[in-house]
Amino acid sequence: RLDQEKPFSSTPGPRLLQQNKDTVFFRDGVRRIDFILSYLDDKDGEKKQERRREFEANLRKAGLELETEDKSDSDDLKTYFLKIHAPWEVLATYADVLKIKVPFKESDIPHGQDVPLEWLSRPFRLPEKVMRPQPDYFTSPFDKDKIDFFLIKNQDTFFPPSTRNRIVYYILSRCPYYKEDRKETDKKGIKRLLNNGTYTSAFPLHDCRYWERNTNEQCESERYHLYKNWARFLCFYKEQPLNLIRKYYGEKIGIYFAWLGFYTEMLFFAAVMGVICFTYGVLSYDDNLTSKEICDPSIGGSIVMCPLCDKKCSYWKLNSTCLSSWQSHLFDNEGTVFFAMFMGIWVTLFLEFWKRRQAQLEYEWDLVDFEEEQQQLQIRPEFETRCTDQRLNRITQEMEPYLPLPKKCGRFCLSGVTVLFWMLLIVACITGVIVYRLAVYAAFASIMKDSPTKKIHLVGSLITPQLATSVTASFINFVIIMILNFFYERVAIWITDMEIPKTHLEYENKLTMKMFLFQFVNYYSSCFYVAFFKGKFVGYPGNYTYMFGKYSRLRNEECDPGGCLIELTTQLVIVMTGKQVCGNIQEALLPNWWCSRKARKNQYSRWEQDHDLQNFSQLGLFYEYLEMVIQFGFITLFVASFPLAPLLALCNNILEVRVDAWKFTTQFRRPVAAKAHNIGAWQEILNVVAILSVVTNAFIMAFTSDMIPRLVYLYAYHPGSEATMSGYINNSLSVYDISQIPLLSTPEEGAIPVWYRDYRYPPGHQREYSHTMQFWHILAAKLAFIIIMEHVVFVVKFFVAWLIPDVPSEVKARIKRERYLIQEYLHNYEVEKLKIQLSQSFIIEAKPEVCTATDNMCQLVKCSVKCYWDS
C-alpha cells in the first residue's frame, strides 16, 4: 500500500509542498534515501518488468527497503523512481564484511603547532568548520559483535551518507535478478541492468541544492558549503576544503583534488623560475651579436643561401631569418641551461614532497592500514559473469571464477596488436604532416620564385614561408591528435573490456597504461620529431637525403639558421595551449548546464533534479588524471624550449581546479564513494616521465639548441684574443659550388656561389664537403654536455630523494602513538567486558553441585570477581 501511495498530496499548503519536494527522505520523513534507480515503463518491456520485479524482490530479501514514485508525479510524466534505504542491520552487516573503519573514541592527539607569521596566510584560509567538518577520532574496523565499543550516538547518522551509498552500491552490483529455481549466474548486478535498459540510471542523492541550504536540519547541506567555499571561481586563491571533499565524495576523489592542488602549488615555483629565464632573454636582447650579424645588410644581407627544396625553390638571403633569430634568442640563451637543470631537480622535489603529503593524508583520512588486497576481494561483476570456468582458491578453499591461460594470452595478444596498430597509425599521420610541410613550402616557393628582386620573401607583413608552414602544420597536427583521441578512447575501453580484468583496480591500471602509451605517442611524437630528427639527416648540396628516395624530390626538412628550437617552441605552444583551451571549453560547456537554471525556476523533487544531471562514470577521474599527466609531460619533457610552459600550466590549473569543483558540485550526479590511498598507476608514470625529462632536455640543449656550437666557437675558434661572438655566422656556414649540383636539383635562377649550414670543407679542398675538425669538436662537446648534465641532475635527484623521507617523522610518531592507544583501548574494552560477564555469572548463584571444591577454575574466577568488587 505504501508503494502505491502518492508522494505529494495536493491538500497541504504551498510551503509544505515545496519542503516535501526537496527531500532526501522517504515519505515518512525518517528513513533516508541512500540510492535512486530510475526506469521507463515501456509498452513492449515485459522482460524488463520481470527483471525489475525479480531484482527488487531480491533487494528486499537482502534487507533493503524500497519505495516507488509513480511516473505521474515526475516532471516528464514518463519516469519511475525507485528509492532505496539501507536499515541499520544491513549497514552493520556489510560494514563488518567490508571492514569499514568507524570511530570508537575522539582523538586526543593535538594538531600541528602554530606556524610563525600565520596571519599572512589568513586571507587564503577557509573557516575552520569547513576545513574540519568533523572531529578527529580513533578508528577501528567495524565489528558487529562489538557494537558497544564504538561511538554510536545515533544509528541513523553513525554511517555518513558516503559510506551508506558505498554499501548499497556494493549490494546492487551483486544482487541477482533471476528466480530462485533458475540459477543463471550471468544475470547479476545493476550494471548489467543499466546496459540492457531495464533501469535508465542509478545514483546516490545530493544532500541539497547547491545554491541554498536544505531546510531539514538532519541534512548537513555539505553540497552547499562545497559550492560556496570551493566551486566558485572567486575562491581561486583559497585553500581547498579537502576534508569536506573526502567526507562528501569519498577518499578517491579527495586524493585527486589533493594531488591537483599540490601540483598547482609546486608549479608556482617552476613558473617563477621560467619567467626569470624569459626575462633574462628579453634583457639580453640587445647583446645578441649573432642576431645582429644575421640582420646586418652587409653580413646577413650579402650571404646567399642554398634553396630549401629542389627546382622550385629559389635562393634566399640569410637576413630573411632576422625575426626568427631574435625570437629564438628569447628561449635559446644561457639562462635556459640553468632552467633545464632546475626543472630536473624541481620534478624530484615535486614527487618527493607529494609522497610526504600523501602520507599525511593517509594518516588523517584513516588510510594507513588500507591495502590494495581489500580491493582485490571486490571482484568485478563482469568477471564473475563472463568467466564460466571455476577453480579452487588455495587461500579461501572456495571455488571461484577464473580465466584460463590460453584465453588470457589470446586476448592479451589481440589487445597488444590493436595498440601497436594505433601507434603505427600515429606515425603515419606524423609522416603525412611532414610531407605537408615539404609540399606547402614548395608551393610558397613556386609562388614567389618570379619575384623581380631578391629581397626578403614574406607571406603577409611579418611571416616567412618557414613560419607559415610550421604554424599551419602544427594546427593540422593538433586536429589530427584530437581526432585520433576521440576514436582511440573507445577502442581502448573495448579492448580492456575484452581482456576481462578481475578487479576494478586491475581494470583501471590496464586502461591507464593503454591510454597513456597512446597519448604519449600521439601528443609528443611531433615534438620529438622537431626536437631530435628535423634538420639532423639533411645531407649537403649535391648529396641531399630524401624522404622517399631521390625520385620523390621531397628533401628532408632543414632547420632555420637560428636552429629548430623556435619551431619546437611553436609546436609546443600550439599543442599544449590548444589542448588546455579545448579541454576547458569542453568542460565548461557541458550539455546540461541549463538543468541548474531549471532547478531554480521549477521546484521539482530532489531525485528528479539529480536525475537531470550528468552521470559521473567510473572512469571520470581517469580522464582528469590523464589530462594533467599529459600536461606534466609537456612542462618537463620539452621545457628547455619554452620556459614559460610552467606559467601557462599554472594559469590553466588554477582554472582547472575550480572548473572541476564546479562540475562535481553543480553538473554531475553524486558519485558513489570509493576508497584510495594514493593516485595509483599514475605515480609510476610520473616517475618515468621525470627520469625521461632529464634525458630529453639534455638532448634538446645539445642538439636542438645552438648553444653548444656558440660556446665552442667562443672559447676555441674565435680568431681574436678577446672572446666575443663576432664572426660566428660566417664560421657556422659552409660554401658550395652550385655548378656541381645535379640538374634536377638546380634552381631555375641558375648557378651562383651559395652557403649552407654545416661544418664542411669548401670546394677545391682535398677533403671537400667532408666534415671539418670543428664539427667533431662540437659533437664531442655536445656528448660531454649530455653526460655531465644528466649525471649532475641525476646525482642531485637521488640525493634529494634520499634526503627527504617519504613519510614525515611527525606522521610516523602519530601513527605509532595512535596504534598504541588503539591497542590499549581495545585491551581495556575486552577486560571490562570480561569483568562484566564474570560479575554477572557471580551474581547469578550457581548450584553447589555445579561448582565443587575440585573445580579450581570456577573457584578462582569467583574469588577474582569478589576481590575486584571488594576493591
N, C-alpha and C positions, 0 to 999 in steps of 0.2 A: 504493500500500500504506500509505503514511504517513497519508493522509486517512481510511482505514478503521480505523486503529488506535485503540483505546480510550484516552481521555485519562488515566484514572486506573485503575491496577491495584489489585486487592484484596490483593496479596501484601505490599506494603510495610507497615511498622508505622504506627500512628496518627499518629506525629509527622511522618513523611514525607508521609502523606496530607494532613494539614492544611496543610503547607507548600506542596504542589503545587497545592492548590486556589486559594489566594490568590496567584496569579502573574500577571505581565504579560508572560510569555514563551511561546513555542511549547513544544511538548513536549520539544524538545531542550535547553531551558533557555538557549539562546544568542540566538536571534532574537527581538527584541522585538515585541510586538503593537502595531501602530500604529493599527489601526481594527478595529471589530467590526460585522458585519452579521448580523442575525437574521431567521429566517423560519420559518413553519409549513408542514409538509408536508400540504397539503390533498389530500383524496381526489380532488376534481374540479379539480385545479390543474395539468393537463398544460401549458397555455400558460405558467403561471408557472414550471414546471420548465424548460421550453425557454428562457424568458427568462434564468433564472438560469444555465443551462448556457452560453448564448452570452455572457452578461455576464462570468462568471467566466473563460471561455476568453480573452476579450479583455483581462481584467485580467492574466492570466498573460502574454499577448503584450506587454503594456505593461511587463513586468518585475516585477510584484508577486508575492509568494509567499503562497500560501493554505494554510489548514489548517482542517478542519471538525470540529466537535464534534457527535457524534450526539445525537439527541433523548433517547435512553435514558440519557444521562449528565446531562441537565438536570434541574432541580428539579421542573419541571411535566410532564416526560416528553412534551412537545409541541414544544419549540422547538429548532431547529438554530442553531448559532452558527458563523459563518464568520470566522476570524481572518486578518487581513491584515498582512503585513510588507513594508516597502519596503527592499530592499537598498541598498548604498552607491551602485551605479551609477545607480539610479533617483533617489535623493535628490540626487546630484550633478548629474544632467541637469536636473531640474526646478528645483533651486536656481539653476542658471545661467539657466534660462528666466524664472523669477520674480524674478531679480535680488535674491535674499535676501542681506542683509548678514551677514557672518561675521567673526570676529576673525582678525587676522594678527599683532598684537603687543600685548602688555599695555601699557596706558596708563601714561605716566609723568607725567601732569598731576596735581598734587596736588588733593585735595578742598578745599572751602572752609575758611577759617580758623576756629579755635575761637571760639565765641560767648562773650562775657562772661557770668558767672553761669550757666554751662552746667549747674551742679549743680542748679539749680532745675527743669530740665526732665527730669532723670533718672527721676523716677517715671513719666513719661509715655512713656518710650522703651522700645523693644524691643531684644533682643540684636542685636549687630552682624551675626552670621551670618544672622539672619532679615531684617534690613533690607537687607543687601547679600549675597545668596546666591551671587554670583559676582564675580570681579574686573572692573574696567573694562578694556575693550580698545579699541584702534583697529580699526575695521571697514571692510570694503570689499565691494562686491557680488561674490558668488561667481563665479568663472570656472573652468570645468572644465579649461581649458588651463594654469592656474597653480596647480595643487593644492599644489605645494611652497611656494608663497608664504604659505599660510595656516597657522595654528597647529592642525594636525591631529595630536593626540597619539593619539587612538583614533577610528577611523572609526565605531564603533558609538555613541559618545557625542558626536561632534562636533556633530551637529544635535540640539538639545534636543527632547524629546517634543512640545512645542507646535508646533515647526517641522515635525516629521515628520508629525503628523496634518494639518497645513495642506496639505502637499504631497500626501498621499494623498487628501485630500478633493478637491483640485483634479483629480486623475486620475479619481476616482469620478464627479465631476459631469460629466465629458466623455466617459466611456467608453461606446461604443455597445453595444447588446445585440441587434443583428441579424447575420445571416450575411453573409459577405463577398460572396456573389453577389446579395444583396438590399440595396441602398443606401437604407434608409428613414431619412432624416435626423431624423425626429421621435422615433425610438426611441434615445434617448441620455440618459445621466445617472442617478445614483442617486435623485435627487429624483422623477423620473417613476416609477421602480420602486417607491418608497415610496408614491406616490399610488395606483398600481394594485394595491397589496397584494402585489407579488412579494416584497418584503422588508418586515418589520414595523418595523425600526429600523436606524439607522446612527449609530455614535458612537465616539469615542476613549475609552480606558480611563482611569479614575483610577489613580494610581500605588500606592495603598494604601487600607486602611480609614481613615476619618478619625479614629478614636479610638485607633489604635495604629500604630506604625511597621511598615514592611514588613521581613520577616525577611531578604530578599535585599539584600545590600549594594550591588548595582548599581542599586537603586531609591533615589531621593532622599527619598522619603516627604514630598514637599512638601505634599501634601494634609493630612497630619497636622500639620505646622508651621503651616499656614494656620488650621486649626481651633483649635489650641492658643493661638495668639497673636493671632487676628483674629476668628474667628467666634463666640466665646463672649461673652455679654453682659457678663460680669465684666471684659472688656477694653475697655469702652466709653470709658474715659479714656485709653487708649493710642493712640499713633500707628498708622497703617495701614502694613503691610509692602508698599508699592506695587511695589517691585522684584520681590518674590516673586510678587505677584499677576500682574504683567506676564509674568514668566517662565513661570508655570503656565497662565494663561488667555489670554495674548496682550495686545497693546497696546490693543486696542479696549475690552476690559473694564477694563484698568488705568486708562485715561483716564477712564472713567465713575466709578470709585471715587475717583480723584484729584480730579475735579471735585466729587463729592458731599462728600468730606471737606473740601475748601477752602470750599465753600458753607456747610457747617455751622460751620466755624471763624469765618467772617465774620458768620454770624448771631448769634454771641455778642455782638458789639459792638452790633448793632441791638437785641437783646433787652435789654441793659443800659440803653440809652437809653429803650426803651419802658417798662421798669419804673420808671425815674426819672420819666418823664412821668406814668405812672399814679399813682405815689407823690405827685407834686405835686397831682394831682386829689384824692387822699384827704386830704392835709394841709390843702388849702384848702377842705375840705368845709364847715366852719363859716362861712367868709367868703362863701358863695354867697347874696347878698341876693336874687337872682331866685327861687331855690327857696324861700327863707323867705317871700317875698311870696305865692307860689303856695300854700304850705301854711298861711299865716296865715288863720284863720277870718274875720277882719274884712276881709281883702282878697280872697284867692282863694275863700274861702267865700261871699262876697257877690256874686261875679261869675257870672252865669248865661250859659252858652254856647249857641250855636246847635246844634240837633240835627245829628248826623253823617250822618243819612240821612233820606229823606222819609217822612212819615206815621208809620211805625212807631217811629222813634227819638224819645226824649224829650229834654227839656232836661237839661243836666248842669252841675255846678258845677266851676269851674276847679281847686279844691283836690283833685278826684278824680285829678288827674295829679301829685300831690305826689311819689309814689315814683318815677315815671319821670323827673321833673325832677331829683331828686337823683342818680339813676343816670346821666342824661345828662351831668351835670357832671363825673363821673369821667373822661369821654373828651372832652368838649367844653369845653376850658379853654385858657388862654393857652399852656400848655406844648405843646398839640397842634400849634400853628403851627410852633413850633421843631422838633418831632419830624418833621413832614411835610417840612420843608426839609432836615433832617438825612438822612432816608431818600432824598431825591433825590440827595444827594451820596454817600451810602453805596452806592447802586446803581452809580454811576460807579466808585467805588473798588473795589468787588467785581469788576466786569467788567475794569477795567484791571489790577488785581493778578492776576486769573486769567490774562490774556494773558501776563503775565510768568512765572507758574507753569507755564503750558502750554509756553512757550518753553524753560524749564529742563528740563521733562520730554522735550521733543523732542530736546534735546541728550543727555540722559542715556540715553534709550532708542533712540538712533540713528535718529531720525525727521526729522532736519534736511533731508535731501535727498529725503525721501519726498514724492511728488507724487500728486495725485489721478489723474493720467494713467495711473499704474500700475494703478489700479483700473478705469480706463476700458478697459484692454486686456482685462479679465476680463469678457467679455460673459456675461449671464445665459443659462444653457442654455434657459430658456423662450423667450427672444427668438430664439435660433437655430432652435428647432424650430417656433415659431408663425409666423415671418416667412419666407414662401416666396420672396419677391422678392429678387433679387440685384442688386448694383451694384458698380462698380469703386471701390475705395478709392484716392484720389489719392495717399496717402502710401505705403501698402504695395504699391500696384499689384496687389492681390489682390481677388478677388470676395468680398463679404461680404453677409450678410442685412441688409435694411432694411425699414422700414415706410413705405409711400408716404404722401405728404402728405394726400390725400383721406381715407384710412383714419385717419390720425393725428388730423385735425381732427374727424372724426365721433366718434371715441372720446373726444376731449377735451371736445366739446360735451355728450355724454351724461354724462360724469363731472361737468362743471360744473352741469348741470341737477339731477343727483342730490344734490350737495352743497347747492345752493340750496334744494331741496325740504326737506331735513332741517333746514336753518336756519329756514325758514318754519314747520316743524312745532314747533320750539322756541319761536318767537314765539307760536304758537297755544297751546302749553301754558302759557306765562307769562300770556297773556291769561286762560286758564281759571283760573289761580291767583288772579289779580286779582279775577275775578268771584266766586271762592270767598270771598275776603276780604270783599267787599261783602255777599254773601248771608249769611255767617255772622254778621257784625256786626249786620245787620238782624235775624237770628234772636235774638241776645242781647238786642237792644233790645226785641223783642216779648215776650220772656220777662219782662224786668224793668220793662216800662212800667207795670205795675199796682202798683209799689211804693208804699206809702202815704206814704212820706217821700222827700224829695229829698236824701237823703244820698248818700255816695259809693257808686256801683254797683260791686260787686266780684263776680268769679267765684271762689269759694273765699275764702281769707283775705287773700291779697296780690295776686291777679292781676286786672287790669282787663280789660274786654272788648277794648280795643285790643291789650293784650299777649297775651291768649289767642288772638286772631285772628292776630296776627303770628307767634307761635311755631308754631301748628299749620300755618299756610300755609308757613312755612319748612321744616317737616318734610315736608310734601307735595311741595314743590318739590324737596327733596333726593331723595326717592324717584323722582320723575319724571326727574331728572337721571341717576340710576343706571340706570334702565330704558332711557332713550334711549342711554346709553353702551353698554349691552350689545348693542343691535341695530346701532348705527352702526359699531362696531368691525368687525363682519362685512361691513357694506356698504362701508366704506372700503377694506378689503382686496380685496373683489370688484372694485370699480371701478378700483383701482390695478392689479390683475392684468389687467383688461380693456384698460388703456392700453398694456400690454406695454412697460414701460421697458427700455432697452437694457442697463444695468449695474445692479449691486446698489446702488451709490451713488445712482444716479438713482431707483431704486425706493424707497429709504429716504427720500430728500428729498421725493418726491411724496406718499408716505404721511404723512410728518411734517406737511407743510403742510395736508393734508386733515384729519387728526385734530386738529391744534392749532386750526385755524379753527373746527371744530365744537365742540371742548371749550371754546374761548374763549367762544363764544356760549352754550353750554349752562350752564357754571358761573357765568359773570359776568353774564348778562343780568338775573337777578333783582336782583343788587346794583346794577347800573346803573339799573334801574327805581326802586328805593327811593332811590338817591342823587340822581338827576337828573330824575325825572319825577313821582314821588309828591308830591302837595301843591303842584305848580307850576302846574297847569292846572285849578284848582278853580272859579274864579269867585267869586261872593259871593252871599249870601242874596238870593233873588229872581231871580238870573241865574246859577244853577249850571251847570256843564258836566257833561254826562252821557256815559258811555262809549259807549253805542249809541243815543244820541238821548234826548230827554226822555221818550218813552213807555216806555223800558226802566226808568226810575226807578232806575237804578244810577248814582248820582253818583260822579264821580272821587274817589279817596281823598284825605283831608286828613291833614296832619301833626299830630302832637301839639303842643300849645303849647310844649313844650320842644324841638321840632324833630324831624326824621326821622332824626337821627343815631343815636339809641339803637336805632331799628328797623333801621337799616343794620348796626349792631354786632351785633344779634341774628341777622340774616340771615347775616352773615359768619361768626360763631362756629359756627352750626349747620352751614352748608355745608362750611366748611373743616375743622372738627373731625370732622364726620361722615365726610367723605371720607377723612381720615387714619386714623381708627379702623377704618373698614370695610376700607381697604387693608391695614392691618397685620394685622387678624384674618384676612383672606383669605390673606395671605402666610404667616402663622404656622401656619394650619391647613390645610396642603397635604394632599391626599388620600393621599399616600404617606409620611406621617410614620412609619408603622409599619414601613416597609422597613428602617430603620436598626436597629430593635429586632429584626427578623427576622434581620438580618445578625449580630447579636450571638449569637443563640441557635443558629442553623443555619449552620454553616461551609460555605457553598457558594461556587462559583467566583467569581472577580473579575468576569468578564463578566456573570454572572447577577446579581450584586449591583448592578452599574451598569445592567443592563437593567431592573431593577425601579424605578429612579429616574425622576423627571420628565424629560421631554425639554426641553432649552433651545432654543427656536426661534430662528430668525434675527432675529425681531423682539422677542426678550426684552428687550434693552436699550432698545428704543424705548419700551416701556411704562414702564420705570423712569425714563427721562428725562422722559416726558410727565407722570408723576405729580409730579416735582419742579418742572417748569416751571409747572404749574398752581398749585402751592403758592407759587412765586415770584411769580406774578401776584397771589395773594391778599395777600401781605405787602407788596406795593409799590403796587398799584393802589388799594387801599382802606385802607391802613394808617392814614390820618388818622382813621378812625372807630374804630379798635381798636388802640391802641399795644401791646397785649400779643400781637398776632399773631406777631411775630418770636419771642417766647418760646415760644409753642405750636409754631411751626415748628422751633425749636431742639430742644425736647424730642422731637418726632417724629423729627427727623433723626438724633439720637443713637441712637434705637432703630432707625431705618431702615437705617443703616449696618450694624449688627450683624445685623439680620434678613436683609438682602440677602446679607451674608457667609455667614450660616448656611445660607441657601438654596443658594448656589453651592457650598458645601463639602459639605453633607450631603444635600440633597434633589434636586439637579439632576445629570444626567449631565454629564460634562466636555464643555464646548462646543468646537467647532472654533476654533482660534486665528485671529484676524483682526487686521489692522493698521489703525490710525487715528492721525492725528497731532493731531486736535482733536475737539471734540464735534459737528462737522458743522453742519447747518442750525439746530441749537438755539442756536448762538452768535448768529445774526442775530435769531432770535425773542426772545432775552433782551434784545438791544439795542433792539428795537422796544418791548417791554414796559417797559423802563427809561425810554424817552422818553415813552411814553404815561402812565406813572405820575405824572410831574411834572404833566401836564395834569389828570389825574383828581383828584389830591389838592388841587390849587389850586381846582378847581371844588367839591370837597366842602367845603373850608374856607369858600368864598364862599357857596355856595347851599344846602348841606345843613346845615352848622353854623349856629348862631345867634350866632357870634362877631362878625361884621361889624355886624349891627344893634345889638348891645350896645355896640360901640365907637363907633358913630355917635351913639348916644344919650348915651354917657358924655361925649364931647368936643364935641358940637354941640347937643344938645337937652335936657340936664339943666337943670331950672329954677333951681336954686340956684347960688351962687357956688362951692361945693365940689363937685368932680366925683365923684359916687357913683352907684350903680346903683339907688338907691331911686326908686320910681315908674316903673321900666322896664316892668313888666307892664301897667299901665294905658295907658302910651304905645304899647305894641305891639298893643293891641286896638282894634277899631272897633265902634261901636254900630249896631244895625239895628232898625228898626221892624218887628216881626214881622207886624203887620197888613197890610203891603204884600206879603207873600209869597203866591204862588199857592195856591189852595185845596188842590190835590193835594199840595202840599209842607208844608202846615201841620200841626204835631204835634197829636195828639188831645187834649193837655192844654189847648190854646187858645193865644191870642196874648199874649205878655208881652215887655217890652224885653229884648233879648239882645245878646251880644257875639260877635265872631268875630275871628280872627287875620288882620289885614291893616292896611294904612295907607290908609284911605279917609275921605272927608269924611262927617260924620254926616247923618242925615235932617234936612231943613229947610234945609240949606246950599244955596247957589245952584249948587254943583257936587257935590251929594250923590252919594255912593257912587263918585265918581271918585277916582283916586289922589292923595294929598297930595304936597306937595313933599318931605316926608321920605322917601317911597317912592323918589323919583327920586335923592335924595341917597344913600340906601342902595344902590341899584342901581349908581350911579356908583362908590361905594366898593368894591363887590364886583368890578366890572370892573377897577378900578385895582389892587385886591389881586391878581387873577389875573395881570394883565400884569406887575406888579412881582415877584411870587413866581416866575413862570415865567422871567422874564429873569434874575433873580438866580441861580436854581438852574441854568439852562442855561449862564450865563456861568461859574459855578464848575465845572460838569460839563466843559465844553470846556477850561477852563484846566487842570483836573486831568488830563484825558485827554492834553493836550499836554505837561504837565509830566512825566508818568510814561511812559517809553518802553515799548513793547510787549515788547522783548527786553532783559533786563538787560545792562549793559555788560560784566560779567564773563563772561556766556554768549557774547556776541559775540566777545570776545577768545579764549575757549576754542575756539569753532568755527573761527576763523581759524587758531589755533595747530594744531588737530587737522588741518585741511585741509593746512596747510603740511607737517606731519610725514608725513601720508599720501602726499603727492606726493613727498616726499624718499625715503621708504622704497620707494615704487614705482619711482622712478628708480634707486635703488641696486640694487633687485632685478633690474631689466632689465639694468643694466650688468653685474652679477655673472653673470647668466645668459648674456649675450653673451660675456663673458670665458671662461666655461667652454666654450661652444660653439667659440670661436676656439682655445682651448688644445687641445681635443680634435682639431680639424682640423689643428693644428700637429704634434701628437704622431704622428698617422697620416701617415706620409710619403707625399707625393703623387709621382706620376711626373714626371720632369723635363720631359717634353714638355707636360704639363698646365699647368705654371706656367712660362712662358717669361719672358725678360727684358723682353719688351714688355708683359707683364701686370703693369702697375704696381700695380694694386689688390691683386692677390694678394701681391706682394712687400711692400707696405705693411702689410697685415694681419699677415703672418708676422713682420715686423720689430717691429710694435707688441706682439704677443704675447710675442716673445722678450724685448723690453725690459721688459715687465711682469713676467715671471717672474724675469728677472735682478735686478730691483729688489726 
